[in-house]
Amino acid sequence: TGYAGWIGRIADRDSVLVELLYECGAVPFVRTNVPQTLMWGETYNHVFGRTTNPFNRYMTPGGSSGGEGALVALHGSPLGVGTDIGGSVRIPSAFCGLYGLRPSYERLPYCNAVNAQEGQESISSVLGPMTNSIEGVKAFTKAIIDARPWRKDPLCLRKEWSEREYALGDHGLRGKMCFAIMWDNGIIKPHPPLTRAMEIVKKALEAAGHTVIDWENHRHLEIYTNGEKIFAADDAVDLLNDCALSGEPLIQTMSPETDGHEHALDEPMARTIVGERRHLTAYELWQLHKEKRALRKSHLDHWEATVDKTGTGRPVDAIISPAAAYAACPHGCNSDCFYTGLCNNLDYAAAVFPVTFVDKNIDKPAPPHEFHNKEDEAVYKLYNPELWHGMPVALQLIGRTQEEEGVIAMTEVVDKALKEFKSSGHL
């Protein structure tokens, strides 16, 4: 968890996931860097320092599983495992040009894995794979589920791997599907390379015979606010207690002390929407849980209502969106994680896939838009095509709760359509 106070703490047992990996014949051989507290979309701590992006060391690899993302991107390992409570598998996967999966709560085993905010089960952290191919994502996920993890983890869902779901039995059996693109989540407008990536995916899917429509956002600010209030419910007592073990300060910024990038943002929106800092009562936390359930139901109904717009007789099969509003950014500048956090709050399974690279000759700055908020304005001003040139650009495919097999299969469909689109000379 990136705490100095945990130096020398040796586990007396492996986590259930590691036990199962050994059973499957895997060879765990290295642990990689994470940020202090695990609650950052970048990777820096007082123990091992900063992890940089393999494509440009001035840029962050993301977080919290940034060390894993960097290692896999450098082909130092064929496969890595990250944790994801707000995007910590998908952000480094996107920033490092990888494939990654955020499974639903309790689909894969988490028992005995070290974590921050242990006991916080309102928005559960999950473990997921990070690889250089979608085939690797499938191989890992199927192997762990086939190992029947519910034998060892009492919280793990007793659900075997479903070949019917992987064959897209709920999505037209790999026939014509309807995807919806989230061009802008209404919180932070994506940078030009992300918009171009979504346009590429739209054209590739249409060329493959699928329908693509625009996604209509639903209560995003309410979902965002609810999640951030849950994370802040203990007023950082858990984080401060672990810092107190060594006396180290709680890190307040990921910006380097030297050669830091200028970023016109005093405080990220994730902090301001929480309001006055205080330790919530149990009853107040229960009310947030109640609100979260109502928001999940409302969003589910909204998704189901898209059946009238798809032309397939089904609701939208999957949503395509950025995993972040930008490609890998300068250290200290990854201030927003709601593109990924939406899935954690609603418990939607989601997979990241690479699309293209930033091209300074194509991805020119967009004209100013009507900014959603101060952070949106700061993110807009951050973009510099010269600085971002050559960085990988990835997107995420969002499916339903406990739909890992379908999400993997639909990501395979998108990945194949992209490769065929590129090979036909369209890019």
N, C-alpha and C positions, 0 to 999 in steps of 0.2 A: 504493500500500500504506500510505499514511498516515504515512510516515517523513519527518522533517525532513531527514534526510541525502540524500533523493532529490530535493530541490528543485533545479531546473535540469537534471535528467536528462531528456534528450529522446531518444525512441526513433528509431532510424534506419530503422525500417520499421513498417508497420501489422501488427497481429495478423492471422492468417488470417481470423478471423471478420469483422473490419472490412473486409478486402479483399473478402470475399464480399458483405457488406452494400452496399458501393459498387457491385459488379457487379449487385446486385439493384435498384439505383436508390434505396437508402436515403440519408438525409442526416444523418450523425452531426454533431451540433452542440454537444454539451456533455459534460463529464465531471463526475461528481458525487462527493460526499464518502464516505469510508470510514474505518473506525477504524484506528489504528496497528496494524500486524501483520496486519490482515484477520481475525484470529482472535477476534473479539468479535461478540456478537449485538446490539450497539449501535453507534453511530457518533460517535466523538470522536477527535481527534488534536491534536497540538501545532501543526499548520500552519494548518488551517482552522477548528479548534474543533469545536463540537457541532452536529449536525443534530437538529432536533426534529420531532415528529410533527405533520402538518398538522391533525389533529383536536383536538389538545391539546398545546401546546408543553411542558407539564410532563412529557409522556410521550415515550418513545423511539420512533423510527420502525423500530427493529430494526437489524440489521446482519448481515453486514458491508456489504451493498448498501443501506444506509439512505438515502443521498442519492438514489439512483435511485428507491427506493420513495416518498420524499417528493415528488420531482419529478413522477412519474407520477400520484400521487394528487392532486396540485394541477393536473393536466392541463397541466403545462408541457411534456410530451412525450407523444406517443401510445403510445410503447413504449420500454422500457428493457431493458438487459441487465445481469444481475448474475452473480456467481460464487457457487458453493455447494459448500462442503467439509464443512459441518456444519449447514447450514440457511440460508445467507446470501442465497439468493433467496427461500426460502419464509417466513422469519421477517419480513423487511420487507414482503413481499407481504401476509402475514396481518395485520400490525400496521397497515398502511395501506389495507386493504380492497381489495386487488388480486387478480388472477389471476397465477399464476406457475408455472413448470415447472422441476423438477430432473430433467434427463435423466440417463441412465446414463453411466458412464465411457466417454469417447471416442466418444459418438454424435455430438456436435457438436464442432467444432474448437476447440482451446485453444492451438494452436501460436503462439508469439511473444506471447502475452498475459502481462503482468506478474503476478507472484504472489509470495506469501510462501512460505517453506519449499520453494523450488524444488528438485527432486530427490526430494522425498518423494512416492513413487508408490504407497504402500500403500493410502491412501485418497485417490483423485484428486479434485482440484477440478474442477468442471464449470461451463460457462457456460449460462445459461438466461434466457428472456424474462420480463418483468414488464409486464403490461398491465391495462387497465380492462375487458377482455372475454376470454372463452375463445376467441373467434374470432381475436383478436389473437395469442394463444399459438399457435394452429394455423398462422396465416399465416406467422409468423416461423419456426417450426420446419420447416414444409414447404419454405419458400423456401430455407433454408440447406441442408437435405438435398438438395433438387433441384439445388442448385449443385454437388453432388458434391465435398464438402469433402475427401475422401480424396485428391484430386488435389494438394492443398497441405499437408495435415497427415498425416505418415506414421503417426501413431497413431490417426487417425480411422477408425472402423469403416466398412468398405465395405458399407453397407446402404442401399439406396434406400428412399424413402418407400413404405410398403406400404398400398395402398388396401384390401386384404383385412383387414389389422389395424385400420385406421381404421374399417372397416365392422363391426368387432368379430366377425370370423370365428372367433376363439378364445373368444368370450363370448356365443354364442347369436344372433349377427347382429342385435343391438339388440332382441332379445326379452327374455324374463324373465331377470333376473340375480339373483345373490345377493351382497349386500354384507355385510361384517362390521364392526362398530363397536368400536373400541378405546376403551372408556370411561375407562380408567386404565391407564397403561403400567407400573404397579408401581414407578415411581421417584418421580414427582410426580403427585399427583391434580389434575385440572383444576379451575379456578375455576368457580363456578355458571354464568356466561354460556356457557362452552364446553360444559358438560353440556347446557344448554338448546339450543344450536346442534346438537349431535348428536341430541337428541330431535326437533328440527324436521326434520333430514335423514332420520331414520328414518321419521317419519310421511309425509314427502313421497315417499320412495321406495316405501313400502308403498302409498300412494294411487295411485302410477303402476304398480302391479302387480308390483313387485319384492319379493324376500325379503330381510329384514335379520336377521342373527344377531349374537351377541356374539363378538368376537374373543378367543381365549385366548392370552395372552402366552406367549412361548417364549424362555427363557434371556436375558431382556433385560439383567439386571445383568452377565452375562458378556460380552455384546456391547458394552455401554457401557464396561466396564472395558478390554476389548481395544482399542477405538478410542482411548480417552484415553491409554493407554500408548504406542500408536503415535505419536500426536501429540507426546508428551513424550519420545520416544526420544533426541533430541539434547540434552536438558536445556536447551532454549531457546537454544542456540548461534546458530542462524540468526537469531532475533529480536534477540538482543543484539548481534550483529555489525552489523546494519543500524542499530540505535540508536547504536552507537559511531561511525558515520560523522559524526554531528553532535554527539555527546555528550549527546543527549536521554535522559532516563530511560525505561525500559520501563514503560508505563502499567500499574498494578496494579488500578485500579478505574475504572468508568465513572461513578461517583457525582460530581455537581458539588461543588465546594468550598463553594459557597453555595447555600442552599435545597435541599439534598439530601434525599431522602426517607429516613426511618428504615426500615431493613431489617434484621431480626434474623437475619443470616447472616454469620458470621465468614469462612467459606471455602466456596465452592461445592463440591458433591459431585464435580464433574469433576476437581478437584485432589486431593481426599482419597483417591479410589479408586486413584489412580496410586501412592500410597505414597511411599517415600523417593525424593527427587529424585536422579537420577544419569544419566550419559550411558551408554546401553546399547551393548553390543558388537554387531557385525554379526550374530553368531550368535544373540544374544538377540532381535534384531529379526526374524530369520528364524523364530524360534519363535512370535513374535506373528503373523507372516504365516501360518504353518501353522495356528495356532489360529483365525485369522480365516476361513480356507478351510473348516475343519471346522464353524465356527459357521454359515457361509453354507449349507453342505450340510444341516445339521441344521434350519435354519429353512425351507429349501426343502421338505424332507420333511414338516415340520410343516404347511406351507401345503397341500401336495398331499393330506395326510390329511384335510383338511376336506371332501373329496368326499363323505364319508359323512353330512355334516350339511347340505348345501345344498339338496337336492331338485332340482337342475338336471342332475345327472350330471357336473358339473364341480366342481373345487375353488372356493373363494371367488373371485369375480371381482376384487374389490378391497377394500381395507381403508379405512375412513373413520376418521380420528383428528384430534386437535388438531395444529396446527403448533407450538404452544407451550401450556403449561398455563394461560396467561392471555392476555387481549387485551393490546394495547400497554400496557406498564407504566411506572412512573416511571423516569427516568434512573438507572442504577446498579443496577437491580433485576432485570434479565434474566439470571438466574444459570444457567438450565438450557436445554440445547438438544437433549436426547435424543429428544424426539418427532420432530424432523427428523433428528438424527444417526443414528438407527436405519437410515434409508434410505441414508445415505452409507456406513455400515459394511457393509450388505448389498447395496449397489448396486441398490436398487429405484428405478425411475422414479416420480415423485410430482408431483402438481399441487395448488396451493392455490386455493381458491375462497371468496369471501365468502358469509356466511349471513345475518347480522343485526347488530344493534348492542346494546351493553350497555344495559339498562333498569333503573335503580335501583329501580323499583317492582315488578319481577318477579324480578330476580336478587339475591335476598337472600342473605346469608352462610349457608353450610351449617353444620350442627352439626359439632363436631370429630370426626374419624375416627381410626382407628388409624394413626398416621403411619408412612410407609415408612422415613423417615430424618429427620435434622435439617433438611435443605433442604426436604423436603416440609412439615414443620411451619412453617418460615419463610415458604414460599409461601402456605400456608393463612392465616397471620396477616397477610399483605400485603394481602389483598383488602378493598376498601372500595367498596361500590356507588356512593356519592356521587362518589368520585374517578374511577371508571371509566365513569360514565354517558356514553353517546353514542359510546363507542369502537367501531370495527368489530370484528366477531367472524368469524373465518374458520376453515376446517378444511382438511385435506389428504386427497387420494385417493391411495392407495399401490397401485401395480401391480407388475409383475415387471420383472426386468432386461431392458433393451433393448426395452421395450414402450411407447415414447413415443406412437406412434399410438393404441394402445389406451387409454392413460391419458388422453390428450386427449379421445378419443371418450367414454369413461366419465364424464369430468368434464362434458362437454356433456350427457350423460344426467341427471346429478345436478343440474346447473344448471337444465335445463329443468324437471325435476320440482319443484325449489324454486320457480321462478317460477310454475308452474301452481298449486302448493299455495297460494302467497301470493295469487294473483289470484282464487282460489276463495273467499277470505274466511276461511281457516283461521288467518291471522295478522293 
